[in-house]
Amino acid sequence: MASLFAVVTEVLEPYTGRIVADTCVRASAISMGKTADELVLDDLPAIEANIRRVLSPVAGRSTVDDLLTRIESGAR
């Protein structure tokens, strides 16, 4: 199974580019006192909230919802 970091960045990358996807996940991890490699499934709600906050100004709600659904599917 791929790490949560890998799943999230893989889903986000086509929409945000590698650097923004990577930064979004790492920033979420840092806000929880973790590294990106330490993220676990229980951290998904916080990561999703951060993604929604970051992408909502530039992506439609349906696009963000679709990305989050794909992340959840890949993470489980």
ZAMARGU-4260 file (C-alpha; in steps of 0.2 Angstrom, whole numbers, plus 5000, padded with zeros to 4 digits):
<rodrens>
0) 5000/5000/5000 | 5006/5017/4995 | 5010/5030/5009 | 4997/5043/5012 | 5009/5056/5006
5) 5011/5047/4990 | 4992/5045/4987 | 4988/5063/4991 | 5002/5070/4980 | 4998/5058/4966
10) 4980/5064/4965 | 4984/5083/4967 | 4999/5084/4955 | 4989/5084/4939 | 4979/5099/4946
15) 4992/5109/4956 | 5009/5103/4950 | 5022/5093/4960 | 5028/5107/4970 | 5011/5113/4976
20) 5005/5096/4979 | 5021/5091/4989 | 5020/5108/4999 | 5001/5105/5003 | 5004/5088/5011
25) 5020/5093/5020 | 5012/5109/5027 | 4998/5098/5034 | 5010/5086/5042 | 5020/5100/5050
30) 5004/5108/5057 | 5001/5091/5066 | 5019/5090/5072 | 5023/5076/5060 | 5034/5073/5044
35) 5025/5069/5028 | 5031/5051/5030 | 5023/5049/5047 | 5006/5053/5041 | 4993/5040/5043
40) 4975/5037/5039 | 4968/5045/5055 | 4977/5061/5048 | 4966/5062/5033 | 4953/5074/5039
45) 4966/5087/5043 | 4974/5085/5026 | 4957/5086/5018 | 4953/5102/5027 | 4970/5109/5022
50) 4967/5104/5004 | 4950/5112/5004 | 4956/5128/5011 | 4971/5129/4999 | 4961/5124/4983
55) 4944/5132/4986 | 4949/5150/4980 | 4955/5143/4963 | 4945/5127/4960 | 4927/5124/4960
60) 4918/5114/4974 | 4915/5099/4963 | 4933/5098/4958 | 4939/5099/4976 | 4926/5086/4981
65) 4931/5075/4967 | 4950/5076/4972 | 4946/5072/4990 | 4935/5057/4985 | 4949/5050/4975
70) 4962/5053/4989 | 4950/5044/5001 | 4948/5030/4989 | 4967/5028/4986 | 4971/5029/5005
75) 4959/5015/5010
</rodrens>
